[in-house]
Amino acid sequence: MKKAFGRSLACAVAFSFAFAAQAQQQGAELIAKKGCRKCHALDTSRDAISLKEIAAKYRGKSRAVDALSAEYRKAGDHARIRVSDEELKALAEHVLSLK
């Protein structure tokens, strides 16, 4: 019984890491596809706050993905960029992972 539980737990952990890695990859691809780098550099402020500065601002907050997504939606400059809720979540998760 303990072995079966241990295997189930190990599979669940492995699945969650694989899912997180997939979301990270999707977020990185969306940054390129949606043109985020036109204004946001990775680690220096250019035309807008850097992606790492955004991550630092939101990291550790409760519901950081939701807060960052909401901020994106209300920022006027982003209105021209069409992003689904699912894409926005992947973008937010990726940005929040940057260190």
C-alpha positions in Angstrom: 0.0 0.0 0.0 2.8 2.4 0.9 4.6 1.7 -2.3 1.5 2.4 -4.4 1.0 5.7 -2.6 4.7 6.6 -3.1 4.5 5.9 -6.8 1.3 7.9 -7.1 2.8 10.8 -5.3 5.9 10.6 -7.4 3.8 10.6 -10.6 1.8 13.5 -9.4 4.9 15.6 -8.6 6.5 14.7 -12.0 3.3 15.6 -13.8 3.1 19.0 -12.0 6.7 19.8 -13.0 6.1 18.8 -16.6 3.0 20.9 -16.7 4.9 23.9 -15.2 7.7 23.4 -17.7 5.2 23.4 -20.6 3.6 26.6 -19.3 7.0 28.2 -19.0 7.9 27.3 -22.6 4.5 28.5 -23.8 5.0 31.8 -22.0 8.5 32.3 -23.5 7.2 31.6 -27.0 4.3 34.0 -26.5 6.7 36.8 -25.4 8.4 36.4 -28.8 5.1 35.9 -30.8 3.2 38.8 -29.2 6.1 41.3 -29.5 6.6 42.0 -25.8 10.3 42.6 -26.3 9.5 45.6 -28.5 9.0 47.5 -25.3 10.1 45.2 -22.4 13.7 44.1 -22.3 14.6 41.1 -20.1 16.6 42.8 -17.4 17.0 46.5 -18.3 14.4 49.3 -18.6 14.0 50.4 -22.1 10.7 51.8 -23.3 9.0 50.1 -20.4 9.8 48.3 -17.2 11.9 45.1 -17.7 10.4 41.7 -17.4 12.6 40.9 -14.4 11.4 44.1 -12.7 7.8 43.0 -13.3 8.6 39.6 -11.8 10.2 41.2 -8.7 7.2 43.6 -8.3 4.6 40.7 -8.3 6.6 37.8 -6.9 5.4 36.7 -3.5 2.1 38.4 -3.7 -1.0 36.2 -3.2 -2.6 35.5 -6.5 0.3 37.0 -8.3 -0.7 35.6 -11.7 -4.2 37.1 -11.4 -2.8 40.4 -10.2 -0.3 40.6 -13.1 -3.0 39.5 -15.6 -5.4 42.2 -14.3 -2.6 44.9 -14.5 -1.9 43.8 -18.1 -5.6 44.1 -19.1 -6.0 47.6 -17.7 -2.7 49.0 -19.2 -3.8 51.0 -22.2 -0.7 50.2 -24.3 -1.5 46.5 -24.3 -5.0 47.0 -25.8 -3.7 46.5 -29.3 -2.2 43.1 -28.5 -4.8 40.3 -28.6 -4.2 37.8 -25.9 -6.5 35.1 -24.7 -7.0 34.5 -21.0 -5.1 31.2 -21.3 -2.2 33.0 -23.1 -2.1 35.8 -20.5 -1.9 33.2 -17.7 1.0 31.5 -19.5 2.7 34.9 -20.0 2.2 35.9 -16.4 3.6 32.5 -15.1 6.6 32.8 -17.3 7.4 36.4 -16.3 7.0 35.5 -12.6 9.5 32.7 -13.0 12.2 35.1 -14.1 14.9 35.9 -11.6 
